Amino acid sequence: MANFLAPIINDQQEDANGAPLSGGTIEVYLAGSSTPATTYSDQEGDANTWPIVLNTLGVNNQGAGWLTGGAAYKFVIKSATGIVQRTIDNVS
């Protein structure tokens, strides 16, 4: 199945005060579950690390994030200290 650009993990992530979420992480799961899902760093299917670690700008350090088409995902965005900033479920 084809890979498509992810609608969530390609944006700068910020904390509640609007500062970049430096060193934060994005955990990606299958929608509605705690089953880790694979994301990709390109359309060809090279896998990202899990979880995705954000750089000092709060951006995915591995470049653009790609997802498998036809699947639904849950994104859990955390601070560098592991505090959940937000959860976005059922993204496809």
N, CA, C and O atoms as a GROMACS GRO file, in nm:
protein
  368
    1MET      N    1   0.084  -0.118   0.000
    1MET     CA    2   0.000   0.000   0.000
    1MET      C    3   0.089   0.124   0.000
    1MET      O    4   0.200   0.121   0.052
    2ALA      N    5   0.041   0.231  -0.057
    2ALA     CA    6   0.117   0.355  -0.071
    2ALA      C    7   0.133   0.427   0.062
    2ALA      O    8   0.051   0.412   0.153
    3ASN      N    9   0.239   0.505   0.071
    3ASN     CA   10   0.263   0.590   0.189
    3ASN      C   11   0.224   0.733   0.156
    3ASN      O   12   0.238   0.779   0.043
    4PHE      N   13   0.174   0.803   0.258
    4PHE     CA   14   0.130   0.941   0.242
    4PHE      C   15   0.188   1.027   0.353
    4PHE      O   16   0.213   0.977   0.463
    5LEU      N   17   0.211   1.156   0.326
    5LEU     CA   18   0.262   1.247   0.428
    5LEU      C   19   0.167   1.251   0.546
    5LEU      O   20   0.045   1.262   0.529
    6ALA      N   21   0.222   1.244   0.666
    6ALA     CA   22   0.141   1.247   0.788
    6ALA      C   23   0.090   1.389   0.813
    6ALA      O   24   0.165   1.485   0.796
    7PRO      N   25  -0.035   1.402   0.854
    7PRO     CA   26  -0.090   1.536   0.879
    7PRO      C   27  -0.046   1.598   1.011
    7PRO      O   28  -0.065   1.718   1.031
    8ILE      N   29   0.013   1.521   1.101
    8ILE     CA   30   0.046   1.571   1.235
    8ILE      C   31   0.197   1.589   1.254
    8ILE      O   32   0.240   1.698   1.293
    9ILE      N   33   0.277   1.488   1.230
    9ILE     CA   34   0.417   1.488   1.272
    9ILE      C   35   0.510   1.572   1.187
    9ILE      O   36   0.631   1.572   1.211
   10ASN      N   37   0.459   1.643   1.088
   10ASN     CA   38   0.544   1.727   1.004
   10ASN      C   39   0.542   1.874   1.043
   10ASN      O   40   0.609   1.956   0.981
   11ASP      N   41   0.465   1.906   1.145
   11ASP     CA   42   0.458   2.045   1.193
   11ASP      C   43   0.548   2.064   1.314
   11ASP      O   44   0.583   1.967   1.382
   12GLN      N   45   0.585   2.188   1.340
   12GLN     CA   46   0.658   2.218   1.463
   12GLN      C   47   0.564   2.192   1.581
   12GLN      O   48   0.448   2.234   1.579
   13GLN      N   49   0.614   2.124   1.682
   13GLN     CA   50   0.536   2.097   1.802
   13GLN      C   51   0.575   2.199   1.910
   13GLN      O   52   0.693   2.231   1.927
   14GLU      N   53   0.475   2.249   1.981
   14GLU     CA   54   0.498   2.352   2.082
   14GLU      C   55   0.438   2.310   2.215
   14GLU      O   56   0.345   2.229   2.220
   15ASP      N   57   0.493   2.366   2.323
   15ASP     CA   58   0.435   2.341   2.454
   15ASP      C   59   0.317   2.435   2.477
   15ASP      O   60   0.280   2.512   2.388
   16ALA      N   61   0.258   2.429   2.594
   16ALA     CA   62   0.139   2.510   2.625
   16ALA      C   63   0.166   2.660   2.618
   16ALA      O   64   0.073   2.739   2.603
   17ASN      N   65   0.294   2.700   2.629
   17ASN     CA   66   0.330   2.842   2.623
   17ASN      C   67   0.372   2.887   2.484
   17ASN      O   68   0.409   3.003   2.464
   18GLY      N   69   0.366   2.796   2.386
   18GLY     CA   70   0.403   2.830   2.249
   18GLY      C   71   0.551   2.816   2.218
   18GLY      O   72   0.594   2.851   2.108
   19ALA      N   73   0.629   2.765   2.313
   19ALA     CA   74   0.772   2.742   2.290
   19ALA      C   75   0.792   2.609   2.218
   19ALA      O   76   0.715   2.515   2.239
   20PRO      N   77   0.895   2.599   2.132
   20PRO     CA   78   0.921   2.472   2.064
   20PRO      C   79   0.939   2.358   2.165
   20PRO      O   80   1.000   2.377   2.270
   21LEU      N   81   0.886   2.242   2.133
   21LEU     CA   82   0.892   2.126   2.222
   21LEU      C   83   1.026   2.054   2.202
   21LEU      O   84   1.032   1.939   2.159
   22SER      N   85   1.133   2.125   2.235
   22SER     CA   86   1.270   2.077   2.218
   22SER      C   87   1.292   1.947   2.295
   22SER      O   88   1.268   1.942   2.416
   23GLY      N   89   1.338   1.843   2.226
   23GLY     CA   90   1.366   1.715   2.290
   23GLY      C   91   1.242   1.633   2.320
   23GLY      O   92   1.251   1.525   2.379
   24GLY      N   93   1.127   1.684   2.281
   24GLY     CA   94   1.003   1.609   2.302
   24GLY      C   95   0.996   1.488   2.210
   24GLY      O   96   1.086   1.466   2.129
   25THR      N   97   0.891   1.411   2.225
   25THR     CA   98   0.873   1.293   2.142
   25THR      C   99   0.732   1.286   2.088
   25THR      O  100   0.638   1.345   2.142
   26ILE      N  101   0.718   1.212   1.980
   26ILE     CA  102   0.587   1.179   1.925
   26ILE      C  103   0.581   1.027   1.916
   26ILE      O  104   0.657   0.964   1.843
   27GLU      N  105   0.489   0.970   1.992
   27GLU     CA  106   0.466   0.827   1.986
   27GLU      C  107   0.347   0.804   1.893
   27GLU      O  108   0.244   0.870   1.906
   28VAL      N  109   0.362   0.712   1.800
   28VAL     CA  110   0.256   0.686   1.704
   28VAL      C  111   0.206   0.543   1.725
   28VAL      O  112   0.284   0.447   1.728
   29TYR      N  113   0.074   0.531   1.739
   29TYR     CA  114   0.010   0.402   1.763
   29TYR      C  115  -0.098   0.380   1.659
   29TYR      O  116  -0.140   0.474   1.591
   30LEU      N  117  -0.143   0.256   1.646
   30LEU     CA  118  -0.263   0.231   1.568
   30LEU      C  119  -0.378   0.295   1.642
   30LEU      O  120  -0.382   0.292   1.765
   31ALA      N  121  -0.473   0.353   1.570
   31ALA     CA  122  -0.583   0.428   1.631
   31ALA      C  123  -0.654   0.346   1.738
   31ALA      O  124  -0.679   0.227   1.722
   32GLY      N  125  -0.686   0.414   1.848
   32GLY     CA  126  -0.762   0.354   1.956
   32GLY      C  127  -0.691   0.244   2.032
   32GLY      O  128  -0.755   0.165   2.101
   33SER      N  129  -0.559   0.238   2.020
   33SER     CA  130  -0.487   0.128   2.086
   33SER      C  131  -0.355   0.176   2.144
   33SER      O  132  -0.319   0.293   2.136
   34SER      N  133  -0.284   0.081   2.205
   34SER     CA  134  -0.148   0.109   2.253
   34SER      C  135  -0.048   0.027   2.172
   34SER      O  136   0.063  -0.001   2.219
   35THR      N  137  -0.086  -0.011   2.051
   35THR     CA  138   0.002  -0.086   1.961
   35THR      C  139   0.086   0.012   1.880
   35THR      O  140   0.032   0.087   1.798
   36PRO      N  141   0.219   0.013   1.901
   36PRO     CA  142   0.304   0.105   1.826
   36PRO      C  143   0.290   0.086   1.675
   36PRO      O  144   0.277  -0.027   1.627
   37ALA      N  145   0.291   0.196   1.603
   37ALA     CA  146   0.280   0.193   1.457
   37ALA      C  147   0.410   0.245   1.396
   37ALA      O  148   0.475   0.332   1.452
   38THR      N  149   0.444   0.191   1.282
   38THR     CA  150   0.564   0.235   1.211
   38THR      C  151   0.532   0.358   1.128
   38THR      O  152   0.431   0.363   1.058
   39THR      N  153   0.621   0.456   1.135
   39THR     CA  154   0.616   0.572   1.046
   39THR      C  155   0.742   0.567   0.961
   39THR      O  156   0.837   0.495   0.992
   40TYR      N  157   0.741   0.644   0.854
   40TYR     CA  158   0.851   0.636   0.759
   40TYR      C  159   0.910   0.774   0.733
   40TYR      O  160   0.841   0.876   0.744
   41SER      N  161   1.039   0.776   0.698
   41SER     CA  162   1.107   0.903   0.672
   41SER      C  163   1.101   0.943   0.525
   41SER      O  164   1.145   1.052   0.488
   42ASP      N  165   1.046   0.855   0.442
   42ASP     CA  166   1.030   0.887   0.300
   42ASP      C  167   0.920   0.800   0.240
   42ASP      O  168   0.871   0.707   0.304
   43GLN      N  169   0.881   0.832   0.119
   43GLN     CA  170   0.772   0.762   0.053
   43GLN      C  171   0.809   0.617   0.020
   43GLN      O  172   0.720   0.533   0.002
   44GLU      N  173   0.937   0.588   0.011
   44GLU     CA  174   0.982   0.453  -0.022
   44GLU      C  175   0.969   0.356   0.095
   44GLU      O  176   0.973   0.235   0.074
   45GLY      N  177   0.953   0.406   0.216
   45GLY     CA  178   0.929   0.318   0.330
   45GLY      C  179   1.046   0.296   0.423
   45GLY      O  180   1.052   0.192   0.490
   46ASP      N  181   1.141   0.388   0.429
   46ASP     CA  182   1.250   0.377   0.528
   46ASP      C  183   1.194   0.416   0.665
   46ASP      O  184   1.147   0.528   0.683
   47ALA      N  185   1.199   0.324   0.760
   47ALA     CA  186   1.133   0.344   0.890
   47ALA      C  187   1.202   0.450   0.975
   47ALA      O  188   1.325   0.461   0.977
   48ASN      N  189   1.119   0.528   1.047
   48ASN     CA  190   1.168   0.620   1.149
   48ASN      C  191   1.196   0.543   1.276
   48ASN      O  192   1.151   0.430   1.292
   49THR      N  193   1.272   0.605   1.366
   49THR     CA  194   1.286   0.547   1.499
   49THR      C  195   1.155   0.565   1.573
   49THR      O  196   1.073   0.649   1.535
   50TRP      N  197   1.136   0.487   1.679
   50TRP     CA  198   1.015   0.500   1.761
   50TRP      C  199   1.060   0.515   1.905
   50TRP      O  200   1.137   0.432   1.952
   51PRO      N  201   1.015   0.616   1.976
   51PRO     CA  202   0.932   0.726   1.928
   51PRO      C  203   1.014   0.823   1.844
   51PRO      O  204   1.137   0.817   1.840
   52ILE      N  205   0.944   0.911   1.777
   52ILE     CA  206   1.009   1.016   1.700
   52ILE      C  207   1.057   1.122   1.797
   52ILE      O  208   0.980   1.170   1.880
   53VAL      N  209   1.184   1.159   1.788
   53VAL     CA  210   1.241   1.260   1.878
   53VAL      C  211   1.245   1.394   1.804
   53VAL      O  212   1.284   1.402   1.688
   54LEU      N  213   1.203   1.498   1.875
   54LEU     CA  214   1.199   1.633   1.817
   54LEU      C  215   1.330   1.706   1.843
   54LEU      O  216   1.390   1.690   1.949
   55ASN      N  217   1.373   1.786   1.746
   55ASN     CA  218   1.497   1.862   1.763
   55ASN      C  219   1.471   1.990   1.844
   55ASN      O  220   1.362   2.008   1.899
   56THR      N  221   1.570   2.077   1.851
   56THR     CA  222   1.558   2.199   1.932
   56THR      C  223   1.448   2.293   1.882
   56THR      O  224   1.401   2.379   1.957
   57LEU      N  225   1.408   2.276   1.757
   57LEU     CA  226   1.300   2.358   1.701
   57LEU      C  227   1.163   2.294   1.720
   57LEU      O  228   1.062   2.351   1.680
   58GLY      N  229   1.159   2.175   1.782
   58GLY     CA  230   1.033   2.104   1.801
   58GLY      C  231   0.984   2.035   1.675
   58GLY      O  232   0.864   2.014   1.657
   59VAL      N  233   1.079   2.000   1.587
   59VAL     CA  234   1.047   1.939   1.458
   59VAL      C  235   1.105   1.798   1.453
   59VAL      O  236   1.210   1.772   1.512
   60ASN      N  237   1.037   1.708   1.383
   60ASN     CA  238   1.085   1.571   1.362
   60ASN      C  239   1.227   1.577   1.306
   60ASN      O  240   1.249   1.629   1.197
   61ASN      N  241   1.320   1.523   1.380
   61ASN     CA  242   1.462   1.528   1.343
   61ASN      C  243   1.495   1.441   1.222
   61ASN      O  244   1.603   1.455   1.164
   62GLN      N  245   1.404   1.350   1.183
   62GLN     CA  246   1.430   1.256   1.074
   62GLN      C  247   1.374   1.304   0.941
   62GLN      O  248   1.379   1.231   0.842
   63GLY      N  249   1.322   1.424   0.938
   63GLY     CA  250   1.264   1.477   0.816
   63GLY      C  251   1.114   1.454   0.811
   63GLY      O  252   1.051   1.434   0.914
   64ALA      N  253   1.059   1.459   0.692
   64ALA     CA  254   0.914   1.443   0.676
   64ALA      C  255   0.869   1.306   0.727
   64ALA      O  256   0.942   1.208   0.716
   65GLY      N  257   0.749   1.301   0.784
   65GLY     CA  258   0.693   1.176   0.834
   65GLY      C  259   0.587   1.124   0.739
   65GLY      O  260   0.500   1.199   0.694
   66TRP      N  261   0.595   0.997   0.709
   66TRP     CA  262   0.502   0.932   0.617
   66TRP      C  263   0.429   0.820   0.690
   66TRP      O  264   0.484   0.757   0.780
   67LEU      N  265   0.303   0.795   0.649
   67LEU     CA  266   0.220   0.690   0.707
   67LEU      C  267   0.168   0.599   0.596
   67LEU      O  268   0.163   0.638   0.480
   68THR      N  269   0.131   0.479   0.634
   68THR     CA  270   0.072   0.385   0.538
   68THR      C  271  -0.072   0.425   0.510
   68THR      O  272  -0.150   0.446   0.602
   69GLY      N  273  -0.107   0.436   0.382
   69GLY     CA  274  -0.243   0.470   0.344
   69GLY      C  275  -0.342   0.362   0.387
   69GLY      O  276  -0.308   0.244   0.391
   70GLY      N  277  -0.463   0.404   0.420
   70GLY     CA  278  -0.568   0.310   0.457
   70GLY      C  279  -0.568   0.273   0.604
   70GLY      O  280  -0.657   0.199   0.648
   71ALA      N  281  -0.474   0.321   0.682
   71ALA     CA  282  -0.468   0.292   0.825
   71ALA      C  283  -0.504   0.417   0.903
   71ALA      O  284  -0.493   0.528   0.852
   72ALA      N  285  -0.547   0.398   1.028
   72ALA     CA  286  -0.577   0.510   1.118
   72ALA      C  287  -0.477   0.507   1.233
   72ALA      O  288  -0.434   0.400   1.276
   73TYR      N  289  -0.440   0.624   1.283
   73TYR     CA  290  -0.332   0.637   1.380
   73TYR      C  291  -0.373   0.722   1.500
   73TYR      O  292  -0.467   0.800   1.496
   74LYS      N  293  -0.296   0.703   1.608
   74LYS     CA  294  -0.306   0.788   1.728
   74LYS      C  295  -0.168   0.845   1.752
   74LYS      O  296  -0.068   0.773   1.749
   75PHE      N  297  -0.161   0.978   1.777
   75PHE     CA  298  -0.036   1.046   1.804
   75PHE      C  299  -0.037   1.094   1.949
   75PHE      O  300  -0.131   1.161   1.992
   76VAL      N  301   0.069   1.060   2.023
   76VAL     CA  302   0.084   1.107   2.160
   76VAL      C  303   0.210   1.193   2.163
   76VAL      O  304   0.321   1.143   2.144
   77ILE      N  305   0.192   1.322   2.186
   77ILE     CA  306   0.302   1.417   2.184
   77ILE      C  307   0.340   1.448   2.328
   77ILE      O  308   0.257   1.489   2.409
   78LYS      N  309   0.469   1.426   2.359
   78LYS     CA  310   0.518   1.441   2.497
   78LYS      C  311   0.634   1.539   2.503
   78LYS      O  312   0.706   1.560   2.405
   79SER      N  313   0.651   1.599   2.620
   79SER     CA  314   0.766   1.687   2.645
   79SER      C  315   0.891   1.601   2.662
   79SER      O  316   0.882   1.478   2.666
   80ALA      N  317   1.006   1.666   2.671
   80ALA     CA  318   1.133   1.595   2.691
   80ALA      C  319   1.134   1.518   2.822
   80ALA      O  320   1.210   1.422   2.837
   81THR      N  321   1.051   1.558   2.917
   81THR     CA  322   1.045   1.489   3.046
   81THR      C  323   0.934   1.384   3.050
   81THR      O  324   0.909   1.324   3.155
   82GLY      N  325   0.868   1.361   2.936
   82GLY     CA  326   0.768   1.255   2.927
   82GLY      C  327   0.626   1.295   2.962
   82GLY      O  328   0.538   1.209   2.974
   83ILE      N  329   0.601   1.424   2.979
   83ILE     CA  330   0.466   1.470   3.013
   83ILE      C  331   0.384   1.484   2.885
   83ILE      O  332   0.426   1.552   2.791
   84VAL      N  333   0.267   1.420   2.882
   84VAL     CA  334   0.182   1.425   2.764
   84VAL      C  335   0.132   1.568   2.743
   84VAL      O  336   0.074   1.629   2.833
   85GLN      N  337   0.157   1.620   2.624
   85GLN     CA  338   0.112   1.755   2.586
   85GLN      C  339  -0.024   1.749   2.519
   85GLN      O  340  -0.110   1.834   2.543
   86ARG      N  341  -0.043   1.646   2.435
   86ARG     CA  342  -0.172   1.624   2.370
   86ARG      C  343  -0.173   1.487   2.304
   86ARG      O  344  -0.069   1.431   2.269
   87THR      N  345  -0.294   1.436   2.287
   87THR     CA  346  -0.316   1.309   2.218
   87THR      C  347  -0.418   1.335   2.107
   87THR      O  348  -0.521   1.397   2.130
   88ILE      N  349  -0.387   1.287   1.988
   88ILE     CA  350  -0.476   1.304   1.874
   88ILE      C  351  -0.503   1.165   1.819
   88ILE      O  352  -0.410   1.098   1.772
   89ASP      N  353  -0.627   1.119   1.824
   89ASP     CA  354  -0.661   0.983   1.786
   89ASP      C  355  -0.746   0.980   1.660
   89ASP      O  356  -0.809   1.078   1.622
   90ASN      N  357  -0.745   0.864   1.594
   90ASN     CA  358  -0.824   0.837   1.474
   90ASN      C  359  -0.789   0.929   1.357
   90ASN      O  360  -0.877   0.986   1.292
   91VAL      N  361  -0.660   0.944   1.331
   91VAL     CA  362  -0.613   1.025   1.219
   91VAL      C  363  -0.583   0.930   1.103
   91VAL      O  364  -0.509   0.832   1.119
   92SER      N  365  -0.640   0.960   0.988
   92SER     CA  366  -0.612   0.876   0.870
   92SER      C  367  -0.593   0.962   0.747
   92SER      O  368  -0.568   0.911   0.638
   0.00000   0.00000   0.00000
